[in-house]
Amino acid sequence: MKKIIQNVTDHPAVQHLGPGLITGAADDDPSGIATYSQAGAQFGYNMLWTVVFTYPLMAGIQMVSARLGFITGKGLATNIREHFPLWVLYMVVGLLLLANIINIAADIAAMAEALRLLVGGSAHIYSVTFGLLCLALQVFLPYEVYVRYLKWLTLALLSYVAVVVMIDVPWGLVIKRAVLPQLTWDNDTIMMVVAVFGTTISPYLFFWQAAQEMEDLRGNKPGTGSLPHTKEEARHHLRRIRWDTLVGMGFSNLVAFFIILSTAATLHASGITNIQTSAQAAEALRPLAGEFTFLMFSLGIIGTGMLAIPVLAGSAAYAVAEAFDWQTGLDLKPYEGRRFYSIVMIATLGGVILCFTPIDPMKELFYSAVINGVIAVPIMAVMMVLATRQAVMGNYAIGSRLRWLGWLATAVMAAAVVAMFVTI
């Protein structure tokens, strides 16, 4: 068995999957699961089109962030610091840190509640345990081991595919509604569309993927942070980025599709239309789809949380550290990267502390979604400006196709934010 696993991990197709796959999988965190579950429970199969629609937009903008990190050898915050006023940088990074801490709190609370449903016990104790475990993994694991651990955790998301296998699905109706949804465009519908868009295309993903491409570049060329020396090598890595991002974002949206599908086929079909949290969705599935489905859904919440929390805390650390020109990197020793890891600690423990406050978890999700939605638009616009400048990207400024897709994604997110404020 060990030899089989080694052969799989050493396969070229698997080796080419890294930052894009992890970034896409981290997007399906417990708070995202709650949003997708609510979409399926409230609107049935009529919200499936949203994750199909967002796939090319998400892939396009993530490809832009990945190319920025790889071509410049710098993280997104460093690029913003070097080419935009400092007040823009500090505002964006401050809001990102706040949104990430709130999101971490919501994710830890969902993981703790899912484990409590499975084995009993105290959700507060589980919250502290999950927070400390995620923190220890980031600080004390070597970068190569850490990334390998994150890559394998993406398999937890397959539990949502398994859920669909265990239930009866009217596939003809599913395909029909995914293409031709029946929706009344009232306040509730618009808010749900905005929530799905905001959950799927989040700013912390931009910072994380750019930073991981920068880390990979450092690993391949120790002591440098610059563009590969040959055109052939650069083109090879850009093809790898394209493949990695398309697969990673495709995996993310496919899982989101299955979450909406499973809750639509069970909860909505049974008249359960008000799901507030991912743990509540798991509990509601138990009498409808059986113990195994409940078990798989609950384990998926825990697994995706273990994947998403390091990404949320790590992206915040990269953003803050780059804003102040500190040393960055998950391969740094704890003392060497004490300021970088201090941000990881603040973000993670800040999320744990919020779990002990009387703040409603749903309000935490709402506030983080609002902040993410608001700051995504200017960050996406800044990324597009950077990626099209030859002064930044040299001969590898993005082409017309990716430029068109990136600006379309920015426009869609801007429209979503406007719609959100209008409907509020």
C-alpha positions as CSV (number, residue, x, y, z in Angstrom):
1,M,0.0,0.0,0.0
2,K,2.9,2.4,0.9
3,K,4.4,1.8,-2.6
4,I,1.0,2.5,-4.3
5,I,0.6,5.8,-2.4
6,Q,4.2,6.8,-3.2
7,N,3.6,6.1,-6.9
8,V,0.5,8.2,-6.9
9,T,2.2,11.2,-5.1
10,D,5.2,10.9,-7.5
11,H,3.0,10.9,-10.6
12,P,3.8,14.0,-12.8
13,A,0.1,14.9,-12.9
14,V,-0.1,15.0,-9.1
15,Q,3.2,16.8,-8.8
16,H,1.9,19.6,-11.1
17,L,-1.0,20.3,-8.7
18,G,-0.2,22.5,-5.8
19,P,-1.1,26.2,-5.1
20,G,-4.2,26.1,-7.4
21,L,-5.6,22.9,-6.0
22,I,-5.1,23.9,-2.4
23,T,-6.5,27.4,-3.0
24,G,-9.6,26.0,-4.8
25,A,-10.2,23.4,-2.1
26,A,-9.8,26.0,0.7
27,D,-12.6,28.0,-0.9
28,D,-15.1,25.3,0.2
29,D,-14.6,26.0,3.9
30,P,-17.3,25.4,6.5
31,S,-18.7,28.9,6.1
32,G,-18.9,28.3,2.3
33,I,-20.6,25.0,3.0
34,A,-23.2,26.8,5.0
35,T,-23.9,29.2,2.2
36,Y,-24.1,26.4,-0.4
37,S,-26.3,24.3,1.9
38,Q,-28.7,27.3,2.4
39,A,-28.8,27.8,-1.4
40,G,-29.8,24.2,-2.0
41,A,-32.2,24.0,0.9
42,Q,-34.0,27.3,0.1
43,F,-34.0,27.3,-3.7
44,G,-33.5,23.6,-4.6
45,Y,-31.8,22.9,-7.9
46,N,-32.4,26.5,-9.1
47,M,-29.1,27.8,-7.6
48,L,-26.8,25.2,-9.3
49,W,-26.2,27.7,-12.2
50,T,-24.3,30.1,-9.9
51,V,-21.3,27.8,-9.4
52,V,-21.2,26.9,-13.1
53,F,-21.2,30.6,-14.0
54,T,-18.5,31.5,-11.5
55,Y,-16.0,28.8,-12.5
56,P,-14.4,30.7,-15.5
57,L,-14.5,34.0,-13.6
58,M,-12.9,32.5,-10.6
59,A,-10.3,30.6,-12.6
60,G,-9.4,33.7,-14.6
61,I,-8.8,36.0,-11.6
62,Q,-6.9,33.3,-9.7
63,M,-4.7,32.8,-12.7
64,V,-3.9,36.5,-12.7
65,S,-2.9,36.4,-9.0
66,A,-0.8,33.2,-9.6
67,R,1.0,34.8,-12.5
68,L,1.7,37.9,-10.5
69,G,3.3,35.9,-7.7
70,F,5.4,33.7,-10.1
71,I,6.5,36.3,-12.6
72,T,7.5,39.0,-10.1
73,G,8.7,36.7,-7.4
74,K,6.7,38.8,-4.9
75,G,3.4,38.5,-3.0
76,L,0.3,40.5,-3.9
77,A,0.7,43.0,-1.0
78,T,4.4,43.7,-1.9
79,N,3.3,44.5,-5.5
80,I,0.5,46.8,-4.2
81,R,3.0,48.5,-1.9
82,E,5.5,49.2,-4.7
83,H,3.0,50.5,-7.2
84,F,0.1,52.2,-5.2
85,P,-0.2,54.7,-2.4
86,L,0.4,53.3,1.1
87,W,-3.1,54.2,2.3
88,V,-4.6,51.8,-0.3
89,L,-2.3,49.0,0.9
90,Y,-3.1,49.5,4.6
91,M,-6.8,49.8,4.1
92,V,-7.0,46.6,2.0
93,V,-4.7,44.6,4.3
94,G,-6.5,45.8,7.4
95,L,-9.9,44.8,6.1
96,L,-8.5,41.5,4.9
97,L,-7.1,40.7,8.3
98,L,-10.4,41.6,10.0
99,A,-12.5,39.5,7.5
100,N,-10.1,36.5,7.8
101,I,-10.3,36.5,11.6
102,I,-14.1,36.6,11.5
103,N,-14.1,33.8,8.9
104,I,-11.7,31.7,10.9
105,A,-14.0,32.1,13.9
106,A,-17.0,30.9,11.9
107,D,-15.1,27.9,10.5
108,I,-13.7,26.8,13.9
109,A,-17.2,27.1,15.4
110,A,-18.6,24.9,12.6
111,M,-15.9,22.3,12.9
112,A,-16.3,22.2,16.7
113,E,-20.1,21.8,16.4
114,A,-19.7,19.1,13.7
115,L,-17.4,17.1,16.0
116,R,-19.8,17.6,18.9
117,L,-22.6,16.1,16.8
118,L,-20.4,13.1,16.0
119,V,-18.9,12.2,19.4
120,G,-20.5,14.5,22.0
121,G,-18.5,16.7,24.4
122,S,-17.9,20.4,24.6
123,A,-17.8,22.5,21.4
124,H,-15.7,25.1,23.2
125,I,-13.0,22.6,24.0
126,Y,-13.0,21.4,20.4
127,S,-12.7,25.0,19.2
128,V,-9.5,25.6,21.3
129,T,-8.2,22.2,20.1
130,F,-8.7,22.9,16.4
131,G,-7.3,26.4,16.7
132,L,-4.1,25.2,18.5
133,L,-3.6,22.3,16.1
134,C,-3.9,24.5,13.0
135,L,-1.5,27.0,14.5
136,A,1.1,24.3,15.5
137,L,1.0,22.8,12.0
138,Q,1.8,26.1,10.3
139,V,4.6,27.2,12.7
140,F,6.4,23.9,13.3
141,L,5.9,21.9,10.1
142,P,8.5,22.4,7.3
143,Y,7.0,24.0,4.3
144,E,7.3,21.0,2.0
145,V,5.6,18.7,4.6
146,Y,3.0,21.4,5.3
147,V,2.0,21.7,1.6
148,R,1.9,17.9,1.2
149,Y,-0.5,17.7,4.2
150,L,-2.7,20.4,2.7
151,K,-2.8,18.7,-0.7
152,W,-4.0,15.4,0.8
153,L,-6.6,17.2,2.9
154,T,-8.4,18.2,-0.3
155,L,-9.6,14.6,-0.5
156,A,-12.0,15.4,2.4
157,L,-14.1,17.3,-0.1
158,L,-14.9,14.1,-2.0
159,S,-17.2,13.3,0.9
160,Y,-19.8,15.6,-0.7
161,V,-19.6,13.6,-3.9
162,A,-20.1,10.5,-1.8
163,V,-23.2,12.0,-0.2
164,V,-24.8,12.4,-3.7
165,V,-24.0,8.8,-4.5
166,M,-26.0,7.7,-1.3
167,I,-29.2,9.6,-2.2
168,D,-31.7,9.5,-5.0
169,V,-31.1,12.3,-7.5
170,P,-33.4,13.2,-10.4
171,W,-30.6,13.9,-12.9
172,G,-32.9,15.1,-15.7
173,L,-34.4,17.8,-13.5
174,V,-30.9,18.7,-12.1
175,I,-29.5,19.4,-15.6
176,K,-32.6,21.3,-16.7
177,R,-32.5,23.6,-13.6
178,A,-28.8,24.1,-13.9
179,V,-29.3,25.5,-17.4
180,L,-32.7,27.0,-17.0
181,P,-33.4,27.9,-13.4
182,Q,-36.9,29.0,-12.3
183,L,-36.3,32.0,-10.0
184,T,-38.2,35.0,-8.8
185,W,-35.7,37.9,-8.6
186,D,-36.8,39.2,-5.2
187,N,-34.6,40.3,-2.3
188,D,-34.0,36.8,-1.0
189,T,-32.9,35.5,-4.4
190,I,-30.5,38.4,-5.1
191,M,-29.0,38.1,-1.6
192,M,-28.4,34.4,-2.1
193,V,-26.7,35.0,-5.5
194,V,-24.5,37.6,-4.0
195,A,-23.7,35.3,-1.1
196,V,-22.6,32.5,-3.5
197,F,-20.5,34.9,-5.6
198,G,-18.9,36.4,-2.5
199,T,-18.2,33.0,-1.0
200,T,-16.7,31.6,-4.2
201,I,-14.5,34.6,-5.2
202,S,-12.8,35.8,-2.0
203,P,-9.8,38.1,-1.5
204,Y,-7.8,35.8,0.8
205,L,-7.5,33.4,-2.1
206,F,-5.8,36.0,-4.2
207,F,-3.1,36.6,-1.6
208,W,-2.6,32.9,-0.8
209,Q,-2.1,31.7,-4.4
210,A,0.2,34.6,-5.3
211,A,2.2,33.9,-2.1
212,Q,2.4,30.1,-2.8
213,E,3.7,30.7,-6.3
214,M,6.3,33.0,-4.8
215,E,7.2,30.2,-2.3
216,D,7.5,27.6,-5.1
217,L,9.8,30.0,-7.0
218,R,12.0,30.4,-4.0
219,G,12.1,26.6,-3.5
220,N,13.1,26.0,-7.1
221,K,15.7,28.8,-7.1
222,P,17.1,29.2,-3.6
223,G,18.3,32.6,-2.8
224,T,16.4,34.3,-5.6
225,G,12.9,35.7,-6.1
226,S,13.1,36.6,-9.7
227,L,11.8,35.5,-13.1
228,P,13.3,32.2,-14.4
229,H,16.2,32.8,-16.7
230,T,15.0,31.1,-19.8
231,K,11.8,31.7,-21.9
232,E,11.3,28.0,-22.1
233,E,11.3,27.6,-18.4
234,A,9.0,30.5,-17.9
235,R,6.5,29.2,-20.4
236,H,6.6,25.7,-18.8
237,H,5.7,27.2,-15.4
238,L,3.0,29.4,-16.9
239,R,1.4,26.3,-18.5
240,R,1.7,24.5,-15.1
241,I,0.0,27.5,-13.4
242,R,-2.9,27.4,-16.0
243,W,-3.4,23.6,-15.5
244,D,-3.1,23.8,-11.8
245,T,-5.6,26.7,-11.5
246,L,-8.1,25.3,-13.9
247,V,-8.1,21.9,-12.0
248,G,-8.1,23.6,-8.6
249,M,-11.0,26.0,-9.3
250,G,-12.9,23.3,-11.2
251,F,-12.6,21.0,-8.1
252,S,-13.8,23.8,-5.9
253,N,-16.8,24.6,-8.0
254,L,-17.6,20.9,-8.6
255,V,-17.7,20.3,-4.8
256,A,-19.9,23.4,-4.4
257,F,-22.2,22.0,-7.1
258,F,-22.5,18.7,-5.2
259,I,-23.2,20.5,-1.8
260,I,-26.1,22.5,-3.4
261,L,-27.3,19.3,-5.2
262,S,-27.2,17.1,-2.1
263,T,-29.1,19.6,0.1
264,A,-31.6,20.3,-2.6
265,A,-32.3,16.6,-3.2
266,T,-32.8,16.0,0.6
267,L,-33.6,19.1,2.6
268,H,-35.5,21.2,0.0
269,A,-37.4,18.1,-1.2
270,S,-38.5,17.5,2.4
271,G,-39.6,21.1,3.0
272,I,-36.6,22.1,5.1
273,T,-35.6,25.4,3.6
274,N,-34.0,27.3,6.4
275,I,-30.4,26.2,7.1
276,Q,-28.2,28.6,9.0
277,T,-24.9,26.7,9.5
278,S,-23.0,23.8,7.9
279,A,-23.4,21.7,11.1
280,Q,-27.2,22.3,11.1
281,A,-27.2,21.0,7.5
282,A,-25.4,17.9,8.6
283,E,-27.8,17.3,11.4
284,A,-30.8,17.8,9.2
285,L,-29.5,15.2,6.7
286,R,-29.4,12.5,9.3
287,P,-33.1,11.5,9.4
288,L,-33.5,12.1,5.6
289,A,-30.5,10.4,4.1
290,G,-29.2,8.1,6.8
291,E,-26.3,7.9,9.2
292,F,-23.6,7.4,6.6
293,T,-24.6,10.5,4.7
294,F,-24.6,12.5,8.0
295,L,-21.2,11.0,8.9
296,M,-19.6,11.9,5.5
297,F,-21.1,15.5,5.6
298,S,-19.8,16.1,9.1
299,L,-16.3,14.7,8.4
300,G,-16.2,16.9,5.3
301,I,-16.9,20.0,7.5
302,I,-14.0,19.1,9.8
303,G,-11.6,18.2,6.9
304,T,-12.3,21.4,4.9
305,G,-11.9,23.5,8.1
306,M,-8.5,22.0,8.7
307,L,-7.6,22.9,5.1
308,A,-9.2,26.4,5.1
309,I,-8.0,27.8,8.5
310,P,-4.3,27.6,7.6
311,V,-5.0,29.3,4.3
312,L,-7.0,32.1,6.0
313,A,-4.4,32.7,8.6
314,G,-1.5,32.3,6.2
315,S,-2.9,34.7,3.6
316,A,-3.4,37.3,6.4
317,A,0.2,36.8,7.5
318,Y,1.6,37.2,4.0
319,A,-0.5,40.3,3.4
320,V,0.5,42.0,6.7
321,A,4.2,41.0,6.6
322,E,4.6,42.2,3.0
323,A,2.8,45.4,3.8
324,F,5.5,46.2,6.4
325,D,8.3,44.6,4.4
326,W,9.0,41.8,6.9
327,Q,10.4,38.4,6.2
328,T,7.8,36.0,4.9
329,G,7.6,32.3,4.4
330,L,6.3,29.1,5.9
331,D,9.7,27.6,5.6
332,L,11.2,30.1,8.1
333,K,12.3,28.9,11.5
334,P,10.0,30.1,14.3
335,Y,12.5,32.7,15.6
336,E,13.5,33.9,12.1
337,G,9.9,34.4,11.1
338,R,8.6,35.5,14.5
339,R,6.8,38.6,13.1
340,F,5.3,36.6,10.2
341,Y,4.2,33.8,12.6
342,S,2.9,36.3,15.1
343,I,0.3,37.4,12.5
344,V,-0.6,33.7,11.9
345,M,-1.1,33.4,15.7
346,I,-3.1,36.6,16.0
347,A,-5.5,35.5,13.2
348,T,-5.9,32.0,14.5
349,L,-6.3,32.7,18.2
350,G,-8.4,35.8,17.4
351,G,-10.8,33.4,15.6
352,V,-10.8,31.0,18.6
353,I,-11.5,33.9,21.0
354,L,-14.5,35.0,18.9
355,C,-16.0,31.6,19.4
356,F,-16.4,32.4,23.1
357,T,-18.2,35.7,22.6
358,P,-22.0,36.1,22.4
359,I,-21.6,37.2,18.7
360,D,-24.1,35.2,16.5
361,P,-22.1,32.9,14.2
362,M,-24.4,33.8,11.3
363,K,-23.6,37.5,11.9
364,E,-19.9,36.6,11.7
365,L,-20.4,34.9,8.4
366,F,-22.5,37.9,7.2
367,Y,-19.9,40.5,8.2
368,S,-17.0,38.5,6.7
369,A,-19.0,38.1,3.5
370,V,-19.7,41.8,3.3
371,I,-16.1,42.8,3.9
372,N,-14.8,40.2,1.4
373,G,-17.3,41.3,-1.2
374,V,-16.4,45.0,-0.7
375,I,-12.6,44.6,-0.8
376,A,-12.6,42.0,-3.5
377,V,-13.5,44.6,-6.2
378,P,-10.7,47.1,-5.6
379,I,-8.2,44.2,-5.1
380,M,-9.2,42.6,-8.4
381,A,-9.0,46.0,-10.2
382,V,-5.5,46.5,-8.7
383,M,-4.4,43.0,-9.8
384,M,-5.6,43.6,-13.3
385,V,-3.7,46.9,-13.6
386,L,-0.6,45.2,-12.3
387,A,-0.9,42.2,-14.5
388,T,-1.3,44.3,-17.6
389,R,1.8,46.5,-17.0
390,Q,5.0,45.6,-18.7
391,A,6.9,47.5,-16.1
392,V,5.6,44.9,-13.6
393,M,5.4,41.8,-15.7
394,G,8.0,42.4,-18.4
395,N,7.2,40.3,-21.5
396,Y,4.7,38.2,-19.6
397,A,1.9,40.7,-19.1
398,I,-1.4,38.9,-19.5
399,G,-2.9,38.5,-22.9
400,S,-6.2,39.8,-24.2
401,R,-8.2,36.6,-23.4
402,L,-7.1,36.6,-19.7
403,R,-7.4,40.3,-19.5
404,W,-11.0,40.2,-20.8
405,L,-11.9,37.4,-18.4
406,G,-10.3,39.1,-15.4
407,W,-12.1,42.4,-16.0
408,L,-15.4,40.6,-16.5
409,A,-14.9,38.9,-13.1
410,T,-14.2,42.3,-11.6
411,A,-17.3,43.8,-13.2
412,V,-19.5,40.8,-12.0
413,M,-18.2,41.2,-8.4
414,A,-18.8,44.9,-8.5
415,A,-22.3,44.4,-9.6
416,A,-22.8,41.8,-6.9
417,V,-21.6,44.3,-4.2
418,V,-23.9,47.0,-5.6
419,A,-26.8,44.6,-5.6
420,M,-25.9,43.5,-2.0
421,F,-26.1,47.1,-0.7
422,V,-29.2,47.9,-2.6
423,T,-31.0,44.8,-1.3
424,I,-29.8,45.4,2.3
